Amino acid sequence: MGLSETLANYFDVHKHGSTVRTEILAGLTTFLTMSYIVVVNPSLLTDQPYIEGVDGIAIAGYTPGEVQSMLAVVTILAAAIATTVMAFYANRPFAQAPGLGLNAFFAFTVVGALGVPWQTALAAVFVEGIIFIALTAVGAREAIIKVFPEPVKMAVGTGIGLFLAIIGLQAMGIVVDDTATLVTMGNLASNPIAIVSIVGLFFTFALYAANVPGSIIIGIIGTSVLGWGLTASGLVSAEAGLVAGSSAATYDITPLAGAFISGFGNVEAFSFALIVITFFFVDFFDTAGTLVGVGQAGGFLDEDGDLPDIDKPLMADAVGTTAGAMLGTSTVTTYIESATGVEEGGRTGLTALVVALLFLASLAIVPLATAIPQYASHIALVVIGVVMLRNVVDIEWDDLTFTIPAGMTILVMPFTYSIAYGIAAGIVSYPLVKVAAGEYDEVSAGQWALAVAFVLYFVVRTSGMLQAQV
């Protein structure tokens, strides 16, 4: 029995109406569409020098480039582990990696705005993963879904999209701060970074619209090459920032692996719990929504619109998150880009296995992660952010008890630079508008408890800030 036949039998490829060749091509397609994360995740999780006071993962004795190199390795390993579990345990063509939005929440909100040590943030991700594993193991999915208000669940994707977009646009010099209006358009004509970024962004949008496999990673590399070329040719000064700072790549991840353990020594219980809840909320509903969406594209859903045995891919996600935290990266989640492989005919875990193997093979390009300038890597944030805006159509805008919580969730995220604050605004407003509309019986005890918890958190946090100022 040859390898091809062995794989076909193990993954029931023929039973699912597919072939080994189709599964391999589907895996390649999925990998190409999501491979940008190998470059983008390290960039997001390290220093964000264009935002004063907001720092991500920084390790004493190592340059930001070396930390990015470590994070590229960790990103690859976390994606490979999670996607391998998906392949063999769930036998589904879904791929996983550290999630966009969750990594921004990790770096900009938890570590940056809240001032939580990155080791403690990793500890929160680890705890979230353990909770996810436990709740999935006991089949508590339905109970979890009922606790979170429907309009908030529907609005989170759009809010995160706007949040990612503004981060990307700021890194690209297209959006800058302004004392009068808070934000405004940058001086595009005199800023080489902004000019190159705009060219790269629209080039990437064109590739994406044309359904070119790997359009985002092609756009990132193409933009980088343009920046390198302008600098090398002398047309743009070397001080213009079009080229990333040189740094030797390192594959040693020991400063990151296991760092979450020390994070438990800096835990403030109430804040830590709410950070864990936020990580869990976004991870759970992002994964569940992605699984159903990709499942629909592949014809996996049953007559009730549910994905059979959804607990298995959810478990793969939970295991991936836990393993990722242990290695040293933010929350792992299922990628909507898996739909591209499904559309190519991928129907089994063999597709996921191919993705996992390609991630491992990409260890060879780790040095590339440190050579990509930040403005180029953040093109992915804008493209994905724009795509995520389409989630807004799922909200019942004709019902004010949905409009208000959903609108608050979407607006507060980008304007406060915090996914957590957006979710909190939606959760707190939901029971209030329901009671005001006379629909108090539609608010569960769990939803009231969540709203009260977030109110208490902000009261405690605001009191602390006031005392610090006094």
C-alpha positions, 0 to 999 in steps of 0.5 A: 500500500503506497503513501497516497493510498494510506493517507486516503484511507486514514482520512477517508478522503474518497468517502468525502468525495475528494482525492489526495491530489485535491487535498494537497492542492487545497492545503497549499492554497490555504497556506498561501492565503494565511502565510502572512501571519508568519510575518505579521504576528511577530511585528504586532507582538513586538514594539510599536514605536509609532504609538508612545507608551505602547510596547508588546513583547520585549526581552532584555538583552535581545533586539526587537529584530531578534525577538521578532525572529523568535516570535516567527518560530513560535508562530510557525510551531503554534500553527503547526501544532494546532493544525495537526491536531485539527487534522488527526483529531477532527479530520477537518480541512481547517487551518489554525494560527495566532489570530489577528485581532487577538494579537493586537488585543494582547499587545496594544490593550493588555500589555500596552494600555493596561500595562500588564507584563507580557508574561502575565498576558501569556499566562492569561492566554494559557488559562483561557486555553485550559478553560476552553479545553475544559468547557469543550470537553464537558460539552458546554458550548450551548451554555457559553453561547447563550451567556453572551448577547447576540448583537455583541457576538455579531458586532465583534468581527466588524469592530475588530476589523476597524481596530485592525485597520486603524492600526495598519493605517497608522503604521503606514503613515496614512493616518496620523494623530492630530491635536484638533481632530485626534486623527487626520490624513498624514502628509502623503506627498512628503512621506516615502513610507506613506507613498510606498504603503499606498502603492502596496495596499492597492496592489494587494487589494487588486490581487485579493479581488482577483482571487490570487492565492497568497495575495496578501503575502505577495503584497507584503513582499512586493511592497517591501521590495519596492521600499528596498529598491527605492532606498538602494537606488538612492532615490530615497534616503536611508533614514526614510525608514523604508528598510527594516533594521538589520538583525541576525535571525535566531531560532532560539525560543527559550526566552519565550517558551515557558515564560507564561509561568513567571506571569502568574507571579504578577496577577491582580485577580479581578483584572486578570479574570476579565482579561481571560474572559475577553480572550476567551470570548473573542477566541470562542466566537471567532472560532465558532463563527469561522467553523460554521462559515467555512463549513457552509462553504464546504457543505458540512452543515446539517439541516439545522445549519450546525456543524456536526461534531463541532466540539472536535475542531473547537478542542483543536483550537483550545489545544492550539491556544494552550500550546501557543501560550506555552511557546510564547504567542497570543491566542491561536484561532481557526482562520477564515482563509481555510475557506479558500482551501475548501473552495479548492475541494479540500474536505478532510484533515489531509488538507489541514495536515498539508498546511501544518507541514508547509508551516514547518517548512516555512521555518526556512524563511524566518529571517524574512520576518525580521527583514520586512518593514512594519509598514509593509507587514501591516498591509495585512491588517488593513486588507483583513480589516476591510474584509471583516466589515462584511460581518455587519450585515448579520446584525438586526439593525431594525431592532434598537435593542440590537442596534445600540449594543452592536453599535457601541461594540463596533464604535468603541473598539477603534476609538478607544484602541481596545477590543475589551472596551468595545465588548464591555460597552456592548455587554453593559448596554444590552441589558439596559436597552432590553429593560428600557424596551420592556424586554427584560425577560430576554436578559439571562442571569449570566448576561446580567452578571457579565454586565455587572462584572464589567461595570465593577471593573471600570469602577475599580480601574477608574478609582485607581486612576483617580487615586494615582492622579491625586 
